[in-house]
């Protein structure tokens, strides 16, 4: 089982008593609690991470997938803005939980879903999330390295994933560090790409004209973009959990929300414009041709820069996937998350993603990626409502760290409240979903308008609130106060 919570003054060590960060800089912590003695950094570090998190090939390809829905360029751009601001709102509040609890995001689901319940629902979905996104990253990284150096797509993925896996093995500090290094260079690249997009001769005045409004496709674009941002939610606080608790909710929220929402809008918009200019090209080819239209040879530089941004995101996904595998394993059989186990779990992610990428291939990327964004949005909409309602309205940030890691503790093995609320919300969403294989009867009656997220969020949140009326919250709070680990003033 992960290390029981020590007092805040206790120096952080791994299970063998070794320092929490080795002399080589490799992080030792995985799913365990981060003591106050090891907290460091400022909320501004989150700004760099979440800004860079969207400046890459996969994020830009989201704009390509969004335009392919058929809403038209201008309506796609409007839906992109609204979807980004909406989805990032929830993601940023999850980020604010990190400094307060010092735990990875998914471990925080145990009080709502139970010790085993979280492993069999939330963590499995999260692992699918990591594999799906990293599969998209793998396809585009392989295509990018083929475009840049002529290597085969499979070899390209092995090269990119090896670099990303090394960053993931070193962990939290190096992921943040790489993001800070990349921030301003990628801002410069995005400025060049924006100028290229606006000056591209493949775009006519009619391209930016408002056509007839199609509510169904526009709403699907909204779900795609909101789903992309909500896709960060299951692991967003993994990258704020080392911040001191004193930074508070407000600063953590804004340093996550604004950089992530604004960079997403910027990147998605450029991706949509590139697809409008070169509709028959693959995403990587479209970005290269658009940049080359401004200055010959600029496309090579732009693709290379966006690939660097993609390596950072691949590292984040491999890191999160590694922690999901360890968490699931630990829920059934107590394990010590040593450095060797971390490396093994990263290798498992490597193989899973490689196999999925070989099956999908670059030719089916747009269809695969669009479905990934939509289905993951459906899966995580009820979870985000339940987790946030529990944190901000039910338990109000008061959790026992020791009990979270106790398989027979006060949070139980099966959290019927969270699981039942989740299933009810998922069932309520089905009539309103719009997917390639299935469209719900309510969505069909509304001409294909997907409003499932607006159903799932309130249903999950309200059901969970109702079910939690039977909780003995004063007794729980006494346990938390006696433990004395969390600073409840923040």
N, C-alpha and C positions, 0 to 999 in steps of 0.2 A: 504494500500500500504506500502511496506517496507519504513523504515525511510529515508526521503530525505537526500541527502549528506550534512553533516555539514562541516564547515571549518576544515582543518587538525588539528587545535589546540583544537577543541572541544572535551572534554572527551566523550568516547563512552558510550551511554546509550541505554536501550531498549525503546520501545514505551511508557512505563509508567514513564520513567525517572529514573528507577532503574539502578544500575551499570551493565555494559555489561557482567561481569562475577560475579556470586553470591559468597557469602562467602563459599558455599559448593564446589565451583569450576565448577559449571554447566555453560556452555556457553549459552549466550542469543542470540547472533547473529545467523541468518540463511542465508537468501538470500540477506541481506542488505550489504551496503558498510562498509569496515573496515577502520575507520579513522586512520591517522598517529599516533595519540596519543596512540593507542592500538596495534601498530605493534611491533613485537618482534621476537626473534629467529634468527638463521643463516641458510644459505643454507645447511650446513652439516646435519641439522635435516631432510632434505628431503632425504638424503642418507640412513638414517636408515629406514625411512618409506617405501621407494620404494624397498629397499633390502628385508626387511621383508615381504613386500606385495606379494612376489613371493615364500617365503619359507613356503609352506603350502600344505595340501592335494590336494586342487583343482588345484593349479598350477602344482603340480607333476602329477596329473591325465591328464593334457594337453599333457604330453609326451606319456601317454598311448593312448589317443585319436589319437595323431599324428601317432603313430606306426601302429594303426589299419587300416590306410588308405591303406597300402600295398606297400610303397616305399622301404621297407627293412631298417634295423637298421642304417647302415652307411649313406645311403642317407637321412634318416629321420634326423639324427644328423646334417648333413650339411645344410639341408633346415631349421632346427631349428635355427642354428646360423644366417643364412642370414635373416630369417624372424624376429628374435628378434631384430637385429640391425636396420632393416628397419622400423618395426612398432614402436619401441621405439623412433626413430628420431622425428616423428610427436608428439607423446605423450609428449616428453620433451619440445618441443617448446610451447605446450599448458601450461605446468607447468610454463614456464617463463612469462606468462601473469599475473599470480597471484599477484606477488609483485607490478607490475606496476599499475594494476587496482584496487586491493583490493576487487575483486568480485568473487563469485563462477563461475565456468566455463560456466554453461548453461545460466546464466544471460547475459554473454558476447555475446550470440547469438542474442540478441534483435536488435542490430544495423544492422545485416545482414538479419534476417528473420522477424523482426517486433515484436511488443509487443504481439500480438495474434498469429502471424505466428510461432514464436518460440515455443509457448506453444502447438500448434497443430501438430507440426512436430518434432522438435529436442527434446523437453522435454518428449513427449510421448515415442519416441524411447529410450531416456535415462532411463525412468522408466522401460520399458521393459528390458533394459540392466541390471539394478539393480536387478529386479525380477529374471531374467534368471540366472545371476551369483549366486545370493543368493540361488536360488533353487538348483544349483549344490553344493554349500557350505552346504546346509541343508542335502542333501542326503549323502554326505561324512561325515559330522559331526555326523549324526545319526548312520551311519555304523561304524565310529570310536568308538563312545561311546558304541555301542553294542559289538564291538571287545574287548574293554578295560574292560568293567564292566558288560556286559551281559544284559544291559537295552534294551528295544525295540527301534527300529529305530526312531519312532515318539517321544518317550520320550527323546531320545538323542538330537533330533533337538530342542525341547523345552528348554532343559538345555542350549545348546550351544547358541541358539538365545537370551535367556534371558540375558546371560552374555554379548553377543555382543551388545544387545540393550541398556544395561546400559552404556557401553562405549560410544555408539553413542549418548546417551542422554547427557552425560557430554561433549561430543563434541571434538572440534579441539585439544585442549591441551592434553587431555587424550589419544586421538588416537595417537598423536605423542609420548607421554610419554611411552605408552605401547610398541610401536615399538622400542624405544631406549632400553627399558629393555630386549626385546627379541632378539636383534641383535646378540650379541656374543654367547649366549646359542644356538641359531639356527645355527650359523656358525659351532659350535662344532658338532651339530647333523648332519649337512650336510657333514662334513668331515667323520664321522663314516659311514653314508649312502653310501658315495662314495667308501670308502674302501670295504664295504660289496658288493657293486655292482661289483666292479672289481674282487673280490675274489669269487663270487657266482659260485658254481659248476654247476648250471643250465645253465650256459653260456659256450659254446664251442668256439674253435678258429674260427669255421665256422660262428659263430654268428656275428662276427665283419668283415667278409669278404665282399668286395664290390660285390654285385650281379649286374645284368644288370640294367642300369639306366632306370627308368620309369618316363618320364617327367610329365605325368599327376598326378600320386600320389605325386611325389616330390613337384610339384607346389601347390597341395592342402595342404600339410603339411606347406609350406611357408605361405599360406593364413591363416591357423589355428593359427600358432604362431604369425604372424604379427597382426592378428585380436585380439588375446588375449591381446597383448600390446596396440593396438589401442583402445581396450575396456576401458582402463584407461582414454583415452583422454577426455570424456565428464565430468569428475570430477577431473582431476589431479590438476588443479589450485585451487580447493577448499582447498587443503592442503599446498598451498604456499601463499595464499592470506593475511595471517597475517604477512608475512615477510616485512621488511622495503623496500620501493621502491629503496633505494640506492644499494641494493644487485645486481641489474642489471640482464640483460638477460643471459649473458654468464655463470655466476656461477650457476644460477638457472637451466639452461639447463644441465650442466655437472653433477651437483649433483643429477639430476633426471635420466639422460640418462645412465650413466655408472652403478650405482647400480641396476637399474631396468633391463637393457639389460643383464648384466652379470649374475645376480641371476636367471633370466628367463632361460637363456641357461643352467646353472648348474642344475636347478630343472627339466626342461623339459627333459634334457638328461638322468638324473637318472630315471625319470618316464618311458621313452622309454626302457631303459635297464631292468628295473624291469618287464615291460610287456613282453619283449622278453624272460626273464627267466621263467615267470609264466603266459603264455598267457591266460589260462583259469580262472585265479583268478580275483576277483574284484580289483580295484585299492588299497584299504586299505589292503586287504589280501596279495596282491603282495608285497607291501612295507614291511609289517610285516614279511613275509616269507623270504624276501631278507635279512633283518637285522638279523633275527634269524639264518640265515645260517652262519653268521660271529661269533656270540656269542649267545648261547641260552638265551632267555629272553630279548635280546636287542630290538627285534621287538616291544614289549609292550612300551618301553621307546621312541622309534622313533615315533610310531604312536601318543603317548601322546604329544610329542613335536610338531609334525606337526599339531596336533589339536589346540594347543595353537596359532600357527601361523595363522591357519584358523579363530580362533575367532577374531583376529585383522582385517582380511580382511572382515569378516561378519559385523564387526562394521563399517568399511568404506562403505560397500554397504548399510547398513541400514541408515547411516548418509546421504549418497548421495540420496538415495531413498526418505528420509524424505524431503530433500530440493527440490527435483523434484516435489513432491506432493504439497508442499507449493507454489512453483513457478507457477505451472499450475493453482492452485486455485486462486492465487493472480491476474493472468492475466485476469480472468473473473469477480472476485469480490474482491476488496481490503480487505486484511486481516492483522491482527497483528500477526506475528509469535512468539507468546508467548511460554514459556516453556511448558505450557499445550498442545498447539497445536503441538509442536515438539514431545511430548510423544505420542500424538494420532496418528500422522503420522508414527512414528516408529511402533506403534501397528498395523496399517494398513499394513505396509510392512511385519510384522510378520505373519499376517493371510494370505496374498496373497502368500507368499513364502511357508508356510506350506501346503496350498491347492495344489500348483503346485508340490511340492515335493511328496505328497501323490499320485498324479496322475502318475508321472513319475516312481518313485521307483528306488531302487538300481540296479535292474536287467536290466533296460533300460538306465542306466546312460551314458555309452559310446556313444550310438547313440544320445541321447538327447544333451549331452555336445558338441559333435563334430558339430552338426547342429547349436547350439547356437553360437559357435565361428565363423563359416562360415557366417551365416546370419547377425550377428552383424557387422562383418567386412564389408559386403556390405553396410549396412545402414549408417555406420559412415565414410566410405571413402570419399563421397562427402562433408559431413559436415566438416570434418577436413581440407580439402583443402580450402573451402570457409571461414571458421573462421580464418585460418592462413593467407590466402591471404589478407583478410580485415585488420587484425591486423598489419601485417608486410609490406604490399605493398600499400594498399589503404589509410587507415586512420592513419597508422604508430603510433599506440598506443594513438592517440588523441581522447578520447571519453568524452562526458558529462555524468557524473554519474547521475546528476539530470534528464537528458532527458531519460536515460535508464529506469528510474522508472516512467516516465511520459507516460501514455497510449495514449496520443494524442500529443506526443512530436515530435521532428524533425526526429526521426528514424521511425515513422509511426507505424500503427497497423499491416499492412501487408507489409513485406519487399519483394517486387516482385523480386528484383534482386537475393537475396539469395535463395528464394523458386524456382524460375524458373531455376537457375543454378543447384540446387540440383536435380530437376526432370529430366533435360536434362542429367546430369551425370549418374543418376540411370538408365535411359533408355539406355544410351550408354553402360553401364556395362552388361545389361541383356544378350546380345548375347555371352558374354565371361564367364559367371558364370558356376560353376560345383557344383551341389547339388544332394542329393539323389532323390528328386522328379522331378528335372528339370535340363537339361544341355543345355546351349545356342548353337545356330547353329555354331557360330564361334569357340567355345570351342570344339564342336564335330569334326569340320574340322581339329582341331589341336590335335586330339587324346586325348581329355579330359584335355588339359592344361588350367588351370584357370589363366588368366592374367587380370581379371576384375579390380583389384586394380590399375594396371598400366594404365588402361583406365580412370577409374573414377577420379583419382586425377588430371591429367592435364585437362580433360574436365571441371570438376567443377571449378577449379582455373581459367582457361582461360575464360570461359563463365562469371564468376563473374567479372573478371577484365574488360571485354568488357562492361558489363552492368553498371559498376560503372563509366564509362566515363561521364555519365550525372549527377553525384553527384556534388553539390556545396561544394567541400571540403574546400576552403578558408573560406566560411561562417560558416561551422561546426567548424573549428578550432578557429575562433573568439569566438564562444560560449564557447568552452572548455577553452580558455585562460581567458575569462571574469569570468568564474566560479571559476578558480583558485584552483581546488581541486587536480588535478593530477600534478605530477612533470614530465613535458614533457622532461626534460633533461635526464631522464633515460629510 
